[in-house]
Each structure stands twice: as C-alpha cells, then as structure tokens.
Amino acid sequence: MLRNYVIKVATTDQEIQESFALRKLVFVEEQQLFQETDADEHDKHAIYINAYSVKKQQLVGTVRCYEDHQNLGVWWGGRLAVQMNYRVKGIGVYLIRSAVEEVRQRHARRFLATVQAENIRLFEKLGWEQVEELFTLNGFQHQMMEVSCHEFHKARQHA
C-alpha cells in the first residue's frame, strides 16, 4: 500500500475539477502538449481516479478512464498526470493499478491506453503490451498499449 497517500474515484464536482486543474498544469503548462486545455468529448462520461497527499491534503495525481461508446466493453485509460514533485514516489504506478481494477470491476473486455513514449517501460512492467506502432500526437511520441484480462487479476494481486 502507498503510505501517506489516498487513491480514490472522484465523486464530487470539486474532485473532478481538481483533476482537470492538475491535467492542465501537466499537459498544457508544463509539457505544452495542448495549447489551452486537454479537455475533450470523453471528459463528461469519464471516471477520474485521484491520488491525494494525506500530509499536504492536496491532489498529487490523477488518471481518467472511460468506456468506448462505439464499442461497449472496451475501456480507455489516459490523461495520467502526476505533479512533478511526486513523480518518483510510485503514485503513477498506483493510479495505473487502480484504473485497471476499476475497469475490471466494470466488466471490461479490453483496456487500452495511449501512453507517452517515455512511459512505455513503466506500463510494460505493470503487464501492459504495445499495440500497433508508435505515433505522434501533438509533437510527442505515443504508444497504444493494452492490458489483458489475465493481467487485471495480476495487477489486483500486486496492488
């Protein structure tokens, strides 16, 4: 278990807005992956999983998951954002594992994610596999990745 942090599904508008603010900090301001906002059509139907520092009582990480409305049972993860000061503390790992568990509980047939190239190895260590070729999104290399239903159970056991 990750000490000094709480990871939970956002249930209030304030928790969801905190997720958006952290994503803007990471993807718009820091990485300049997007110009003004990273918000898109999936946000209104998504589940947000947030990591909070117990000591500082603030959001330090978030990830978004949503079901593909064109292909029910297929879930997508993305917009994994962790505050810069917290990136080497394992928060991203716990957010990924929490996302896998959350969609597993929702009976996902498949769970896919678009991952920035520098994070491919992290996802592979957690049981994810590369799907298709690297591609460029807004000037950054990304990789489509998938975790199998078998890996859902493994990720749950190691969380």
trRosetta pair geometry for C-beta under 8 A, 3 or more apart (Angstrom, degrees):
i j d omega theta_ij theta_ji phi_ij phi_ji
2 5 4.6 -34 126 57 116 115
2 7 6.9 69 46 -20 134 115
2 51 7.8 -30 104 -144 157 120
2 90 6.1 -167 -111 104 110 116
2 91 7.0 97 -152 -98 154 58
2 94 4.9 -37 -34 -68 141 159
4 53 6.6 -5 149 -153 91 69
4 54 5.2 -134 -165 36 50 108
4 55 5.8 -6 -162 -20 108 104
5 51 5.4 2 -180 -174 122 98
5 52 6.5 154 -158 76 68 45
5 53 6.0 -39 -102 -101 77 43
5 54 6.4 -135 -82 -15 22 89
5 60 7.1 -86 -123 48 116 131
5 89 7.9 130 -39 131 142 126
5 91 6.4 -151 -143 -106 168 98
5 94 7.3 128 101 73 137 161
6 51 7.3 160 81 -153 41 51
6 52 4.8 -13 58 57 92 101
6 54 6.1 97 -19 -69 97 92
7 49 6.5 24 179 171 95 99
7 50 7.1 -176 -146 93 56 40
7 51 4.8 -19 -97 -98 84 77
7 52 7.7 180 -79 17 36 69
7 94 5.5 -152 -48 141 155 115
7 95 6.6 -156 -135 -87 130 61
7 98 5.1 -133 145 -67 135 157
8 11 7.8 -51 143 -12 111 100
8 49 7.2 -167 103 -152 21 67
8 50 6.3 -20 65 61 67 82
8 52 7.5 -14 23 4 100 111
9 47 6.0 -41 -144 -176 111 104
9 48 7.0 117 -162 77 60 52
9 49 5.6 -41 -97 -99 57 69
9 50 7.8 101 -145 16 13 78
9 102 6.6 129 -79 -116 116 135
10 15 3.6 -178 -145 123 95 116
10 16 4.9 136 140 -67 143 64
10 18 7.7 -172 -116 53 130 100
10 19 5.9 -80 -50 -30 157 132
10 47 7.7 160 43 -178 84 56
10 48 4.0 -4 21 81 128 108
10 49 7.2 -137 -10 -84 80 18
10 50 5.2 75 -62 -12 95 118
10 62 7.9 16 -39 -133 126 111
11 15 6.3 47 38 39 48 148
12 15 4.7 99 56 5 80 100
12 16 7.1 -146 96 -2 44 86
13 16 5.7 -57 -149 40 35 111
13 17 6.1 36 153 -21 68 107
14 17 5.7 -55 -145 38 30 112
14 18 6.4 36 153 -23 63 103
15 18 5.6 -49 -150 31 32 115
15 19 6.8 39 148 -22 61 101
15 48 7.0 167 130 92 94 126
15 50 5.9 -136 -174 3 101 154
15 59 7.9 142 -147 -81 65 128
16 19 5.5 -49 -157 30 36 117
16 20 6.7 37 147 -18 65 101
16 48 5.5 144 -115 21 71 151
17 20 5.5 -48 -149 35 38 113
17 21 6.4 40 151 -21 66 103
18 21 5.6 -52 -148 35 33 113
18 22 6.5 31 154 -17 65 104
18 50 6.8 51 94 -127 116 148
18 59 4.5 144 157 -19 123 153
18 62 7.6 167 113 -67 81 138
19 22 6.0 -57 -150 37 29 107
19 23 6.4 30 153 -18 64 107
19 48 4.4 -66 -77 -165 171 143
19 50 5.8 -111 -78 -82 99 109
19 59 7.1 -132 -73 -163 50 155
19 62 4.2 151 -133 -147 87 157
19 64 7.3 117 166 -71 134 94
20 23 5.7 -56 -148 38 31 113
20 24 6.3 33 154 -21 65 104
20 39 6.8 15 -137 -77 111 104
20 43 7.7 53 -93 -150 107 136
21 24 5.7 -52 -149 34 31 112
21 25 6.5 35 151 -21 63 104
21 59 7.8 112 70 66 106 141
22 25 5.5 -50 -150 33 35 116
22 26 6.4 22 157 -9 67 108
22 59 5.6 -111 -50 121 136 123
22 60 8.0 133 -124 -168 143 10
22 61 7.4 174 164 -123 155 16
22 62 5.3 130 74 9 137 123
22 81 5.1 155 132 108 98 128
22 83 6.8 -81 -143 -62 109 83
23 26 6.0 -63 -145 44 30 102
23 27 5.5 -9 174 13 71 118
23 28 7.8 65 130 -6 66 95
23 38 5.3 -113 152 55 114 131
23 62 6.6 -76 -51 76 89 130
23 64 7.9 16 -81 -28 141 122
23 79 5.4 -8 -119 -173 128 111
23 81 4.9 -174 -97 -10 57 157
24 27 6.8 -64 -117 53 20 86
24 28 4.7 -21 -162 25 63 127
24 29 6.6 56 144 -11 70 100
24 37 6.4 -37 -104 -123 102 64
24 38 6.8 -160 -87 12 54 96
25 28 7.4 10 -35 50 8 87
25 29 5.3 -37 -147 40 39 125
25 30 6.3 38 150 -16 62 108
25 81 7.5 123 67 173 87 136
25 83 7.4 -2 108 -108 142 75
26 29 7.5 34 -6 52 9 83
26 30 5.2 -37 -142 39 35 127
26 31 6.2 20 158 -2 61 110
26 81 4.0 -177 29 -146 156 113
26 82 7.5 87 -95 45 146 33
26 83 7.7 -119 -69 -93 106 38
27 30 7.5 15 -26 52 13 88
27 31 5.5 -35 -132 51 36 118
27 33 4.6 -63 -166 49 80 118
27 34 5.4 33 139 16 104 105
27 38 4.4 30 96 -55 147 143
27 79 7.3 -55 -41 -136 147 79
27 81 6.6 -84 -30 -92 95 126
28 31 7.8 40 4 56 12 76
28 32 7.0 34 -176 -106 32 39
28 33 7.3 -79 -75 50 35 72
28 34 5.1 -50 -91 74 78 91
28 35 7.1 -1 -140 108 93 15
28 36 6.6 6 -140 170 133 11
28 37 6.4 -19 -76 -94 140 24
28 38 6.3 -135 -48 -30 93 91
29 32 7.5 -28 168 -66 9 65
30 84 7.0 -179 -124 -58 151 117
31 140 7.5 6 171 -69 120 148
32 35 7.9 31 -163 -96 74 41
33 38 7.0 31 89 -94 108 115
33 137 7.7 25 -167 114 105 93
33 138 5.1 94 -174 99 66 140
33 139 7.7 -153 -128 57 56 93
33 140 5.9 -32 -117 -5 100 140
34 37 6.2 -65 134 90 137 23
34 38 4.5 179 4 -81 156 71
34 138 6.6 -52 -75 -136 53 166
38 79 6.5 145 131 -117 135 111
39 43 5.3 -31 -152 -27 81 156
40 43 6.1 134 59 -19 51 97
41 44 7.4 -49 -175 20 45 102
42 45 6.3 -81 -164 53 51 93
42 46 5.5 67 144 -57 83 111
42 64 7.3 110 118 145 114 131
42 66 4.7 -175 -175 40 106 164
42 76 7.3 -63 -147 75 154 131
43 46 5.5 -52 -140 11 30 124
43 64 7.3 -53 -110 -146 64 148
45 66 5.4 88 100 -146 90 120
45 67 7.3 -87 142 46 118 78
45 69 7.2 7 126 -51 172 119
46 64 4.7 -5 178 -169 145 102
46 65 6.4 141 -162 71 86 36
46 66 4.1 -67 -100 -67 74 108
47 64 7.2 145 74 -159 48 54
47 65 4.8 -20 59 65 100 93
47 66 6.9 168 12 -78 71 56
47 102 6.2 -164 118 155 150 142
48 62 6.0 -14 -172 -164 99 111
48 63 7.5 158 -154 79 54 40
48 64 5.7 -23 -101 -102 70 72
49 62 6.8 151 80 -155 51 57
49 63 5.1 -12 58 59 101 89
49 64 7.9 -171 20 -81 74 25
49 65 7.0 36 -11 -1 109 109
49 95 5.9 149 106 -151 115 80
49 98 5.0 166 -179 114 149 123
49 99 5.7 -144 20 -74 150 76
49 102 6.3 -145 -70 -25 131 154
50 59 5.5 -58 -168 -130 119 106
50 61 7.0 150 -161 88 50 56
50 62 4.9 -14 -105 -101 70 86
51 59 7.2 101 74 -158 51 63
51 60 5.4 -63 103 67 97 85
51 61 3.7 12 42 56 120 102
51 62 7.1 -142 18 -63 75 43
51 82 7.5 -1 52 -114 134 91
51 91 4.9 152 121 -161 168 109
51 94 6.6 100 -98 90 131 116
51 95 5.8 -85 -34 -70 121 103
52 57 7.0 5 175 -148 112 36
52 58 6.7 174 -150 89 78 22
52 59 5.7 -49 -98 -95 73 47
52 60 6.7 125 -131 10 22 86
53 56 4.1 23 99 41 133 97
53 57 6.8 -73 87 -20 79 18
53 58 5.6 3 42 53 106 71
53 60 5.0 78 -35 -29 97 130
53 86 7.5 -128 -66 -96 114 139
54 57 7.1 14 -169 -72 26 60
56 60 7.7 92 62 -58 127 114
59 62 6.6 11 -180 -49 121 106
59 83 7.9 133 115 -35 66 117
60 82 6.5 20 146 -156 75 74
60 83 4.9 -82 -153 19 67 117
60 85 7.9 -85 -145 75 110 90
60 86 4.4 73 176 -19 121 171
60 91 6.1 -99 112 -132 110 165
61 80 7.7 -1 -173 -172 98 72
61 81 6.7 179 -147 95 57 53
61 82 4.1 -6 -104 -106 102 79
61 83 6.9 -106 -63 4 63 74
61 86 6.4 -123 -47 106 103 136
61 91 4.3 170 -23 149 154 126
61 92 6.6 -144 -144 -74 143 54
61 95 5.3 -120 139 -55 126 140
62 79 7.2 -30 112 127 97 95
62 80 7.6 -171 95 -140 50 38
62 81 5.4 0 56 56 86 92
62 95 7.2 133 176 -137 8 141
63 77 6.2 3 169 -169 116 101
63 78 7.5 154 -164 82 80 17
63 79 6.6 142 -147 85 45 70
63 80 4.5 2 -104 -100 97 74
63 81 7.6 171 -77 19 52 60
63 95 4.5 136 -13 164 125 115
63 96 7.0 146 -79 -76 167 47
63 98 7.5 144 47 74 128 102
63 99 5.1 -72 111 -63 139 131
64 77 7.1 151 85 -156 51 52
64 78 5.8 -30 67 73 96 66
64 79 4.2 23 17 55 116 122
65 75 5.9 12 -176 176 101 115
65 76 6.9 167 -150 85 55 48
65 77 5.0 -20 -98 -99 84 73
65 99 5.2 161 -58 -152 128 99
65 102 6.1 153 44 93 160 127
65 103 5.6 -134 -176 -60 144 110
66 75 6.9 171 89 -153 28 74
66 76 5.7 -15 61 58 76 94
67 72 6.6 22 168 -133 122 58
67 73 7.6 53 -151 -17 109 13
67 74 7.1 113 -160 76 67 50
67 75 5.3 -46 -98 -99 59 75
67 76 7.8 152 -111 15 13 77
67 106 7.4 -122 -67 138 118 139
67 108 7.7 -151 -106 -102 91 93
68 71 4.5 -1 106 54 126 86
68 72 7.3 -143 80 -74 74 25
68 74 4.3 -16 30 86 127 103
68 75 7.0 -147 -8 -89 82 22
68 76 6.2 92 -58 -22 91 106
69 72 7.4 17 -141 -73 32 73
71 74 4.3 10 109 22 109 131
73 107 7.1 -60 -124 121 83 85
73 108 6.2 129 -175 -151 55 43
73 109 3.7 35 156 1 114 112
73 110 7.0 74 129 19 81 76
74 108 7.2 75 -125 -159 17 91
74 109 6.3 -44 -69 62 58 98
74 110 4.7 -4 -120 61 77 107
74 111 8.0 176 -162 -80 52 31
74 112 6.9 6 -177 5 97 112
75 103 4.2 -163 83 -144 169 137
75 106 7.1 100 -72 81 142 125
75 108 4.4 -58 0 -117 121 132
75 110 7.0 -177 30 91 65 57
75 111 4.9 -14 71 -110 102 73
75 112 7.3 167 88 27 50 67
76 111 7.8 168 -86 -159 19 56
76 112 5.5 -28 -108 75 68 87
76 113 6.7 131 -167 -93 61 48
76 114 7.7 11 -166 -6 108 88
77 80 7.3 34 153 -50 100 104
77 96 7.6 93 156 -132 155 68
77 99 4.9 81 -120 161 133 145
77 103 7.4 -105 -59 -26 103 143
77 111 6.4 32 -15 178 109 97
77 112 7.3 -175 23 92 75 38
77 113 4.1 -31 70 -92 92 108
78 113 5.7 166 -69 -150 70 79
78 114 5.3 19 -104 45 123 88
80 92 6.2 76 167 -141 124 93
80 95 6.1 140 -139 111 101 134
80 96 6.9 9 -114 -72 145 84
80 113 7.9 27 -21 -165 119 134
80 119 7.7 151 76 -168 136 168
82 86 5.3 -121 171 89 102 100
82 87 5.1 133 101 -94 123 69
82 91 5.2 139 -128 88 130 121
82 92 5.2 -85 -32 -63 143 91
82 95 7.4 -156 -70 -1 105 147
83 86 4.8 61 68 19 89 110
83 87 7.5 -135 90 -43 43 78
84 87 6.1 -31 -154 -18 34 117
86 89 5.1 -60 -166 26 67 127
86 91 5.3 17 149 4 112 146
87 91 7.5 -85 -111 44 27 107
87 92 6.9 26 -147 -25 64 121
90 93 4.9 -47 -165 35 70 120
90 94 6.2 65 141 -18 85 101
91 94 5.9 -59 -151 41 35 107
91 95 6.2 36 152 -20 68 106
92 95 5.6 -55 -146 37 31 112
92 96 6.3 33 155 -20 66 104
92 119 7.8 -118 171 -137 147 123
92 122 6.8 -3 117 169 129 151
93 96 5.9 -56 -151 35 29 110
93 97 6.4 23 154 -13 64 108
93 122 7.2 -122 -82 -174 82 107
93 126 6.7 -178 -141 -80 81 127
94 97 5.7 -52 -141 41 33 110
94 98 6.1 37 156 -22 65 107
94 159 7.2 102 -133 -152 70 87
95 98 5.6 -54 -144 37 29 112
95 99 6.3 33 154 -22 63 104
96 99 5.7 -54 -151 33 30 112
96 100 6.6 31 151 -19 64 104
96 122 7.8 169 -26 139 161 105
96 123 7.0 -155 -144 -108 151 74
96 126 5.6 15 119 170 139 173
96 155 7.9 -107 124 -150 85 134
97 100 5.6 -50 -149 34 34 113
97 101 6.4 32 153 -16 65 105
97 126 6.9 -130 -69 -151 82 126
97 155 5.0 -170 -133 178 81 103
97 156 7.8 154 -174 -83 95 35
97 158 7.2 -118 -124 88 138 87
97 159 4.4 164 156 -103 136 104
98 101 5.7 -54 -148 39 33 111
98 102 6.2 36 153 -24 66 106
98 159 7.2 122 -67 -145 58 136
99 102 5.6 -53 -145 34 30 113
99 103 6.5 17 162 -8 65 105
99 111 7.9 144 134 -171 95 134
100 103 6.5 -63 -148 42 26 98
100 104 6.1 31 153 -24 63 111
100 111 6.4 129 -121 118 69 168
100 126 7.9 -163 -33 157 147 119
100 147 5.9 -42 -117 87 118 159
100 151 7.3 -85 -155 122 141 92
100 152 5.7 -168 169 -122 100 67
100 155 4.5 2 100 102 153 158
100 156 7.4 -132 111 -55 107 72
101 104 5.5 -55 -144 35 30 116
101 105 6.4 31 157 -20 64 104
101 152 7.5 134 -92 -165 42 84
101 155 6.8 -138 -53 112 79 107
101 156 5.4 115 -101 -98 99 87
101 159 6.4 -14 -47 -41 135 165
102 105 6.0 -57 -155 33 28 110
102 106 6.8 16 150 -9 62 110
103 106 5.3 -60 -148 44 41 109
103 108 4.2 17 157 -25 99 142
103 111 5.1 124 98 -100 150 122
103 152 8.0 -113 85 -116 85 121
104 107 7.8 47 176 -71 34 22
104 108 6.3 -67 -85 32 34 101
104 111 7.8 -46 -59 -43 70 142
104 149 7.7 126 -122 -141 95 68
104 152 4.1 139 -98 -166 129 130
104 153 7.9 155 -148 -59 150 51
104 156 6.9 -93 67 -58 164 122
108 111 5.2 59 134 -62 152 91
108 149 8.0 -171 94 -96 80 86
108 152 7.8 165 64 -88 106 143
109 149 7.6 -45 -159 -66 38 118
110 146 6.3 -38 -169 -147 98 119
111 146 6.6 135 80 -153 54 67
111 147 5.2 -21 76 53 111 93
111 152 7.5 116 5 -78 138 104
112 131 7.0 -56 -130 32 106 151
112 144 6.3 -12 -170 -172 111 93
112 145 7.0 151 -157 81 60 44
112 146 5.0 -29 -100 -93 71 84
113 123 7.2 -151 73 -127 133 144
113 128 7.2 -44 39 -139 118 148
113 144 7.6 156 82 -155 40 49
113 145 5.2 -21 63 63 88 94
113 146 7.7 166 18 -82 70 38
114 137 7.1 49 171 -20 134 161
114 142 5.2 10 179 174 92 133
114 143 7.6 157 -157 76 51 34
114 144 6.0 -29 -100 -98 65 62
114 145 7.8 157 -97 18 17 78
115 119 5.1 -123 180 86 103 108
115 120 6.0 129 113 -84 129 59
115 123 5.4 -65 -115 -24 164 153
115 128 7.7 113 -37 125 153 154
115 142 6.4 145 73 -161 37 76
115 143 5.1 -30 66 64 94 85
115 144 7.7 143 17 -108 82 13
115 145 5.0 13 -1 2 129 125
116 119 5.1 73 66 12 81 108
116 140 5.9 -36 -130 154 98 128
116 141 7.2 89 -165 84 61 62
116 142 5.8 -51 -101 -103 39 73
116 143 8.0 24 126 18 7 80
117 120 5.9 -19 -161 -23 44 113
117 134 6.3 32 -96 -135 113 123
117 140 7.3 -157 7 166 99 81
117 141 3.8 15 -32 101 137 109
117 142 6.5 -109 -42 -85 74 21
117 143 6.0 102 -98 -20 61 102
119 122 4.9 -50 -166 38 70 120
119 123 6.1 67 139 -20 86 101
120 123 6.0 -64 -154 40 31 107
120 124 6.2 31 152 -21 68 108
120 130 6.8 15 -153 -80 116 109
120 143 5.2 44 -95 33 112 152
120 145 7.2 171 -130 -69 72 132
121 124 5.5 -53 -144 37 33 114
121 125 6.4 38 155 -22 65 102
122 125 5.9 -54 -155 32 29 112
122 126 6.8 16 151 -8 62 110
123 126 5.7 -65 -153 44 36 107
123 128 3.9 -41 161 52 97 138
123 145 5.2 30 140 159 150 170
124 127 7.8 130 -173 -5 31 7
124 128 6.0 -87 -81 68 36 77
124 129 7.3 73 -115 -96 77 39
124 130 7.6 -16 -82 -34 106 87
126 147 7.5 -48 118 -99 92 130
126 151 7.9 87 139 -180 66 122
126 155 6.5 46 179 -106 92 108
127 147 5.6 65 108 -136 96 102
127 148 7.6 -102 157 33 106 81
127 151 3.7 159 146 -143 135 124
127 154 5.7 140 -82 84 157 131
127 155 6.1 -123 35 -59 140 97
128 145 4.4 41 162 163 124 123
128 146 6.6 155 -157 76 81 23
128 147 4.7 -60 -97 -71 73 86
128 151 7.3 144 -71 153 45 165
129 145 6.5 159 77 -156 32 78
129 146 5.8 -28 61 64 84 77
129 147 7.5 139 11 -93 74 40
129 148 7.5 30 8 -29 119 95
130 143 5.5 -55 -129 178 98 125
130 144 7.4 93 -165 77 59 59
130 145 5.8 -47 -101 -102 42 78
131 143 8.0 128 45 166 59 79
131 144 4.5 -67 74 109 97 102
131 145 6.2 158 10 -111 90 21
131 146 5.0 57 -37 -7 131 108
132 135 7.6 -5 125 -27 120 111
132 144 5.0 36 43 46 114 125
134 141 5.3 -4 -178 -168 121 103
134 142 6.9 147 -159 73 69 36
134 143 5.4 -43 -103 -84 70 82
135 141 7.5 147 79 -150 26 57
135 142 5.8 -31 69 65 75 88
135 143 7.8 141 21 -91 70 35
135 144 7.7 32 15 -22 114 93
136 139 6.6 9 -177 -109 107 12
136 140 6.9 145 -153 68 67 29
136 141 6.1 -41 -96 -92 66 51
136 142 7.2 129 -121 16 17 85
137 140 5.9 -33 68 64 73 83
137 142 4.8 10 10 -3 117 136
147 151 4.4 -115 -177 88 93 137
147 152 6.8 120 128 -60 113 66
147 155 7.1 17 -180 -31 148 140
148 151 4.8 102 55 4 71 100
148 152 7.5 -110 106 -12 47 80
149 152 5.3 -33 -158 11 42 119
149 153 7.6 38 150 -13 62 93
150 153 6.3 -56 -167 32 39 106
150 154 6.7 32 142 -13 68 108
151 154 5.2 -54 -145 42 45 114
151 155 5.8 47 155 -23 74 103
152 155 6.0 -56 -147 37 26 109
152 156 6.4 28 153 -22 62 108
153 156 5.6 -53 -149 33 32 114
153 157 6.5 31 154 -20 64 106
154 157 5.8 -57 -151 34 32 111
154 158 6.5 11 159 -4 66 112
155 158 6.2 -69 -145 47 29 99
155 159 6.3 47 155 -48 66 101
156 159 5.9 -41 -148 5 29 118
